[in-house]
């Protein structure tokens, strides 16, 4: 009970601190979000929260890992995420989010409550990330704050989404499948130390050359229409 109340208190505190971020625009919002991530990393890694997070020593879970059960639970979680994302994409909230993505100023002039929709999107994405992270924690049973809140890890996730097509339903799936192969290939090679540089380069190239991702490219060049 105390752990739950502590988690709620931390969540509310972070929400109050991060609330002003929703009023930022474009790249400033992305940079501020990344800075907030680094702040959370230092907070979790501090001696203040060491009794709950393990700080630099890490935290361990009970070794109850079952490969078969983990596979089916992960698959079920993925299907739920796809269903929720599809429901949002084709709802009025999804329409508002697409308007914000096109132009924050135009969306606001059209009556879209930009901070509110950004807040909803952020909470839902954080919820999905938290559930996936809980599953990952159960899978590895031991982890450090740096392995969860590290900047390179989040760059990889952003690269997956942008490569496939941010704002699409199938884009992140395609990006994860393709880039994760590259990640694993380089990770087991002698060049594993260059992973952050490789994915950083891929991310910059994607933003400059293919900002809408593979899905948009396929939809434009072929008769296939990927959602």
N, C-alpha and C positions, 0 to 999 in steps of 0.2 A: 504493500500500500504506500509506504514511504517513497519507494522508487518511482511509482506512478505519479505521485504528487510532485516529486522533484522534477520528473520529466515534463509535467504540465507547466510548472513554474518556469523552467528553462525555455520551453516553447513560447510561452506568453512573453517572456522577457525579450527573446530574439525577435518576436513578431513586432513588438513596439519599436525596437531599434531599427529593424529592416523595413518598416512601413514606408518611410520616405523614399525608398528605392523605386516604388511603383510610379512615382511621378517623373522619373528620369526617362529620357528618350533614347532610342536607337542604341548606338554603341556605348553610350554612357551607362545605360542600364546593364549591359553585359559586363562592362568593366567593374561596375559597382558590385554586381553579383559575385564576380570572381574575388573581389576584395573581401566581401562578406564571408565567402568560403574560407579564405585564408585566416580571417579573424576567428571563425568557429574552430578551425584547426588548432590555433594557438590556445583557445579556451578549453577545448577538450584535452589538450596535451598539458595543461597547466597542473600544478600541484594542488590547486583548489578542488579540482574535480577528480583527483587521482583515486580516491576511495571507490568511485563508481566507474571510471573509465580505464583505470590502470596507468594512465598517462604514458610515459615513455616505456614502461614495462609491458604494456599491452594488456589485453583482457582475453580470457579464455571461457569457453562454454563447455557444457557437459558433452562428452564424446558420444552422442547418440546418432551419429550420421548413418543413414541408410541410403545407399546409392539409388535403389529402385524407387523408394518413397520420395526422395529428393527430386528425381527426374519427373515424376508425375505431378508433384506439387508445383514445381517450376513451370511445367507445361500448362497446368491449370491456371497459374497466376498470369502467365503470358496471354492466354486466351481471354481472361477477364480484363486485362489491360487493353487488349485490342478492342474488345467490345465497348468498354468505357470510352476509349479514344474515338471510336467510330460514332458513338452516340453524341459525343460533344462536337465532333467535326460537322455533323449534319444537323445541328441544332442552332437556335438563334445565338447561343453563346459562341459557337464555332464561327458563325457569320461575323460576329463582332470581333473575334480574335483575328480573323482574316483581314478585316478592315483595318485593325490596328497594325497588322503586319505591313499592309500596303502603305499606309500613311497615318501616323498618330494624330497629326493635326486635322486631316480630313475626317478621320473617324470621330474625333472629339466634336468637330463642327456638325457632324451628322447625328449627334446625340448619344454617341457611345460613351459609356462611363469607363474610361480607360483604366484608371487605378483599380476600380472594382473588378473588371474582367481580368486584368493582370494578376490581381490577388487570387482570384479563383483558379486561374491557370497555374499559378505558382504553387498554391496549396495542393491541388490535385497532382501535379508533377512531383512535388515533394512527398506526397503520400505514396505514390507508386514507387519512387526511388527508395523510400524507407522500407516498404514491404520487400522489394527486391534485395535491399541491403540486409534485411533480417534473414532472408533465405540464404544469402551469400555467407553471412556470419555463421549460420547453422552448418553450412557446407564446409567452411575452413576451420571452424571451432576455435581459432585463435587469430587475433588481428591487432594491429597497432593503429593509433589515430591517423598516422601519416599514410597508411595504406587505404584508408577510407576517405579522408578529406584532402588527399594530395592533389595539387594542381595538374600534374601530368595525367592522372586518371580522369579528371573531368575534361581535359582537352581531348582525350581519346573519345569520350562519350559524345562530346560536341561534334567531333569529326565524323563519327558514325552517322549522326543525324543529318549533318549538312551534306555528306557524300550521297546518302540515299535521297534526301529531300526533306528539309524541315517543313513542318506543316502538312505533310502527307501521312497517309496511314501505312503504306507499305515501305516508304523511304527508309525509316530507321531500321526496319528489319533487313532490307537489302544492304544498307551500309554496315550493319553489324556483322552480317554473314561474310561480306567481302573483306572489310578491313580487319576483322578479327583473325582471318587467315593470315594476313600480313603481320599482324601483331604477334601471333604465335610463332610464325616462321622466323621473324627477327628475334623474338624473345629467347629462342633456344639456340640462336647462333652466337658467333663471337662478337656480333655487333649490337648486342642487347642494350648497351649503354647509350646507343644512338636513337632509341625508340622515341623519346620526347621530341628530338630534333626532326625525325622523319615525319611524325604525325603533325608537328607544328608546320612543317613545310607543306604537307598534304592539305592542311586546313587553310593555309594562306592561298594555295593554288586553287582550291575549290571555291573560295570566296571570290577570287578574281576571275576565274575562267568558267566556273559552273555553279553560280550562286544558288540556283534552284534545284540542284542535285540530279541524280541519275533518273529519277522518276519523271521529272519534267522533261528531260532530254528524250527519254523513251516515248513519252506521250506526244512530243512535238515531231519526232522523226518517224514514228510508226503509227499504225492504226490501233495499237494497243492503248488502252486507257487504264492506267494504274491509279487507284484511289490515293 
